[in-house]
Amino acid sequence: MQSSVTRILILGAMDREIFGLRRALAARTEAPLLGTYPHWTAADGSIDIVLTHVGDVDAAIAATAAIAMLTPSIVLKVGCVGGHTAGLHTGDVVIPARIFHSGAWIARTADAAGWQPVFGDLPFQVNRENLGGRDAVLRADDALTAAWAQQIAANGMHGVRAHIGSSNMWFFDQAHMLHVLHANLPEDPVREWAADMESYAVARACAVAGVPFTGIYRAANSEYFAEPYEPAAVKALFDGEFAQAVTQFVARCREQPAAPF
C-alpha cells in the first residue's frame, strides 16, 4: 500500500450496492460529476463515492473523470458479481486476483468452446503493442487486496479468491463458463472466476492513471449453480456486516497508510 493515503475513491454501479456504505460513512450529496454521475463525500471529506451507472462504457467515463477531478490515492470498486465456477456461492465475499475482459471473442467456430479471446499475446489478438505496452489482463493491487482479505477474515466473513471477468455479456452454459477462464488465463493457479460489467473499465482507467485499485465484491448469484439473481436482495448483501467491514477497511487505509499489510 502507498505510504500516504490522502483520498479514497469508491465506485459503485448501482445505488443498492453503495446505499449502506453511504449511510455508514454519513456521506453528503455533492453535485454529479459531469452533470451525470451521482457523487457523495464522507463526513470528513476524505472519501468520495461515485455512482458510475451500469455497464462498461459509463464505468470507463465515470472512473476516468472521477480520477482526474478528485485525484484519489486509491480506488475501490464496490459491487456485486455473479459466480461462474464451482467455488462461489451467493453471499460469498470475492477477493479479486486478476481482472480480464470476458466479452470480446474471436468466433471462428459455431461452437463457443472453440472461441479465442480478442485480448492476448498472439499477433492477431489485441496485444501489448496495441495497448501502448500495457498488459491486457490487469491485476488488483496486491497490498490493498491482501489488506481487504485480512479485514473480512477478521470480521468472520467467508472470502473466495477469484478472477473478475468483466463485460456486457452473460454466460449461462457451464462448459462455456469454464472455457472463458481457461482461454483467458490458462496458466493461472486461481481457478475461480466471477463476472461483472464495470471492473475491467475501472481497472484500466486506474492502470493508465497509475492509481492503486482493488475490488470489494460480493456474489449476488451463481450462474454455475443456477442460484438466481434477485435485485431486491442486493441491498441487504451490501448493508450491515458488509458495510461495516468496508468502513473498517477504509479507516485502516486512512489511519495506517504505512502498515506492512
FENQUITA-V870225 format. One line per field, one symbol per residue. psi: psi as a letter, one per 30 degrees, with the letter a starting at -180 (. if undefined). burial: b if it has 24 or more other C-alpha atoms within 12 Angstrom, else e. Layout:
psi: ???
burial: ???
This chain:
psi: llfjjfkkkkklekeffgeeeeeeghklklkkkggejkklkleggfkkkkjflklfeeeeeeeeeeeeefilelkkjklllkkglfgklkfkkkjkdlkljfgjkjiflfjffglkkekaflefljaeefggglkeklkkkeeeeeeeeeeeefggljkkklljkklhkkkfkeeeeeeeeeeeiffkfkgkllkaffeeeeeeeeeefhkkklkjlkjfljeeghjlkjeffeeeegabeeeeeeeeeeeeeefhfgki.
burial: bbeebbbbbbbbbbbbbbbbbbbbbebbeeeebeeebbbbbbeeebbbbbbbbbbbbbbbbbbbbbbeebbbbbbbbbbbbbbbbbbbbbbbbbbbbbbbbbbbbeeeeeebeebbbbbbeeeeebeeeeeeeebbbbbbbebbbbbbbebbeeeebbbbbbbbbbbeebbeeeebbbbbbbbbbeeeeebbbbbbbbbbbbbbbbbeeebbbbbbbbbbbbbbeeeeeeeeebbebbbebbbbbbbbbbbbbbeebeeee
